[in-house]
Amino acid sequence: MFKKDAVVKSKTGLHARPGSMVAEKAMNFDSEISLVFGDKKVDAKEVLDVVTSNINCGDKVSIEAEGPDEEQAVLELVELIETME
């Protein structure tokens, strides 16, 4: 398992468009990928799970992945989350 934290930069958090962009990016990988926020752990490939997770601007979220491309998946999702405005 590979994991790393990211700080959400999008002004709308991971709702609607930013959340769907995260899920879409996650679907490009074979690894199982989760977003961990507080006491919640959601499947990063499920748009509805991501957009309803109540992750807001400035929140720190952990991205965890397990599988053949876990490190690449986590690093690309961290970059996406931290560069969305």
C-alpha positions in Angstrom: 0.0 0.0 0.0 1.2 3.5 -0.8 -0.4 6.6 0.7 0.1 10.3 0.8 -1.7 13.4 2.1 -3.0 16.3 0.0 -4.5 19.6 0.8 -7.6 20.4 -1.2 -7.1 23.7 -3.1 -10.4 23.8 -5.1 -12.6 26.6 -3.7 -15.6 24.2 -4.0 -13.8 21.3 -2.3 -14.2 17.9 -3.9 -17.8 18.6 -4.9 -19.4 18.4 -8.4 -16.8 19.1 -11.1 -13.6 18.7 -9.0 -14.9 15.5 -7.4 -15.8 14.0 -10.7 -12.4 14.9 -12.0 -10.8 13.0 -9.1 -12.9 9.9 -9.8 -12.3 10.1 -13.5 -8.5 10.2 -12.9 -8.7 7.4 -10.4 -10.5 5.2 -12.9 -7.4 5.3 -15.1 -5.5 3.0 -12.7 -5.7 -0.7 -11.9 -5.1 -0.2 -8.2 -7.8 0.1 -5.6 -7.8 3.7 -4.5 -9.4 5.3 -1.5 -9.8 8.8 -0.1 -9.6 9.0 3.7 -11.0 12.1 5.4 -11.7 12.1 9.1 -13.4 8.9 10.0 -14.6 8.3 6.4 -13.0 6.1 3.7 -14.5 6.3 0.2 -13.7 4.6 -3.1 -12.0 7.2 -5.2 -13.4 5.7 -8.4 -17.0 6.2 -7.3 -18.1 9.7 -8.3 -21.0 9.8 -5.9 -18.8 8.7 -3.0 -16.3 11.4 -3.7 -18.7 14.3 -4.2 -20.8 13.4 -1.2 -17.8 13.0 1.2 -18.0 16.6 2.4 -14.3 17.3 1.6 -13.9 21.1 1.5 -11.2 23.7 0.5 -8.3 23.6 2.9 -9.1 20.1 4.1 -6.3 17.5 4.3 -7.2 14.2 2.7 -5.2 11.0 2.5 -5.0 9.1 -0.8 -4.3 5.4 -0.4 -3.8 2.9 -3.1 -3.0 -0.8 -3.3 -2.1 -2.5 -6.6 0.3 -2.7 -9.5 0.3 1.1 -10.1 -0.3 2.3 -6.6 2.5 4.8 -6.3 1.8 6.5 -9.7 -1.9 6.6 -8.9 -1.4 8.3 -5.5 1.1 10.8 -6.8 -1.0 11.8 -9.8 -4.1 12.2 -7.6 -2.2 14.3 -5.0 -1.0 16.6 -7.8 -4.5 16.9 -9.2 -6.1 17.7 -5.9 -3.4 20.2 -4.9 -3.5 22.1 -8.3 -7.3 22.4 -8.9 -8.6 25.8 -8.3 
